[in-house]
Amino acid sequence: AAFSTTFNIVVAPCVSPWAYEHIQRWNPLAVDPNRSFNPHGPRVECRPFNPEPATEESRALLQYLGKLKPNGKWTMHIDCHETTDSDATEFTPARNARDGRPPEI
């Protein structure tokens, strides 16, 4: 209660409803909204993920947060999402197909 006058807590329980309904973390275009909040971030070739183009989901959440905090400064962000282990069997093949890459074996 002591912090209730100085702290605001925002909870965004579901950034991608389509992904939630399909028990996945990417959207219908095989883009992971979790990787699309910083589309101009550093790209590392050996990393299994890199920044994706901004998605409708990430743009909507950033726009909402911008209205709550007009100066764009946040003290903290905590990511508490859970995901399935379907990256190797579903997400990676879908992303490779989208990008015209051969399947990984």
C-alpha positions as CSV (number, residue, x, y, z in Angstrom):
1,A,0.0,0.0,0.0
2,A,2.9,2.4,0.6
3,F,3.9,2.4,-3.1
4,S,0.3,2.7,-4.4
5,T,0.7,6.5,-4.9
6,T,4.1,6.2,-6.7
7,F,3.9,3.0,-8.8
8,N,1.6,2.0,-11.6
9,I,1.6,-1.7,-12.6
10,V,0.4,-2.6,-16.1
11,V,-0.3,-6.2,-16.9
12,A,-0.7,-7.2,-20.5
13,P,-1.7,-10.9,-20.1
14,C,-2.0,-11.7,-23.8
15,V,-0.3,-9.9,-26.6
16,S,-1.3,-12.3,-29.3
17,P,-4.8,-13.8,-28.8
18,W,-4.4,-15.9,-32.0
19,A,-1.2,-17.4,-30.7
20,Y,-2.9,-18.2,-27.3
21,E,-5.8,-19.9,-29.0
22,H,-3.3,-22.0,-31.1
23,I,-1.0,-22.7,-28.2
24,Q,1.8,-21.0,-30.0
25,R,3.9,-17.8,-29.5
26,W,3.9,-16.5,-33.1
27,N,1.2,-14.9,-35.1
28,P,-0.5,-16.2,-38.2
29,L,2.3,-14.8,-40.3
30,A,5.0,-16.9,-38.5
31,V,6.3,-13.8,-36.7
32,D,7.0,-13.9,-33.0
33,P,5.6,-10.7,-31.4
34,N,8.0,-11.2,-28.5
35,R,10.8,-10.5,-30.9
36,S,9.1,-7.5,-32.7
37,F,9.3,-4.8,-30.0
38,N,12.7,-3.7,-31.2
39,P,12.7,-4.3,-34.9
40,H,15.9,-2.3,-35.4
41,G,17.8,-4.2,-32.7
42,P,21.1,-5.9,-33.3
43,R,21.2,-9.0,-35.6
44,V,23.4,-11.8,-34.6
45,E,23.8,-14.5,-37.3
46,C,24.5,-17.4,-34.9
47,R,21.6,-16.6,-32.7
48,P,18.4,-18.7,-33.3
49,F,16.3,-15.6,-33.1
50,N,16.7,-12.0,-34.2
51,P,14.5,-8.9,-34.2
52,E,11.5,-9.3,-36.4
53,P,9.5,-6.5,-38.2
54,A,7.0,-4.8,-35.8
55,T,3.8,-6.8,-35.7
56,E,0.3,-5.5,-35.3
57,E,0.4,-6.9,-31.8
58,S,3.6,-5.2,-30.7
59,R,2.6,-1.9,-32.3
60,A,-0.8,-2.0,-30.4
61,L,0.8,-2.7,-27.0
62,L,3.5,0.0,-27.5
63,Q,0.8,2.5,-28.6
64,Y,-1.2,1.7,-25.4
65,L,1.9,2.0,-23.2
66,G,2.8,5.3,-24.8
67,K,-0.6,6.7,-23.8
68,L,0.0,5.7,-20.2
69,K,3.5,7.1,-20.1
70,P,3.8,10.0,-22.6
71,N,7.6,10.5,-22.0
72,G,8.2,6.9,-23.0
73,K,10.2,6.1,-19.9
74,W,9.5,3.0,-17.9
75,T,11.3,2.0,-14.7
76,M,10.9,-1.8,-15.2
77,H,9.6,-4.4,-17.6
78,I,9.1,-8.0,-16.5
79,D,8.4,-10.6,-19.1
80,C,6.4,-13.5,-17.5
81,H,5.1,-15.4,-20.5
82,E,5.2,-19.1,-20.9
83,T,5.6,-21.0,-24.1
84,T,5.4,-24.6,-25.2
85,D,8.4,-26.6,-26.5
86,S,7.0,-26.3,-30.0
87,D,9.8,-24.1,-31.4
88,A,11.7,-27.0,-33.0
89,T,8.6,-28.8,-34.3
90,E,6.4,-25.9,-35.4
91,F,7.8,-22.4,-35.1
92,T,11.2,-23.0,-36.7
93,P,9.8,-24.9,-39.7
94,A,7.1,-22.3,-40.3
95,R,9.7,-19.5,-40.1
96,N,12.0,-21.3,-42.5
97,A,9.1,-21.9,-44.9
98,R,8.2,-18.2,-44.7
99,D,11.7,-17.1,-45.3
100,G,12.4,-19.6,-48.1
101,R,15.0,-21.5,-46.1
102,P,15.4,-25.3,-46.3
103,P,14.1,-27.3,-43.3
104,E,16.5,-27.9,-40.5
105,I,17.3,-31.5,-39.8
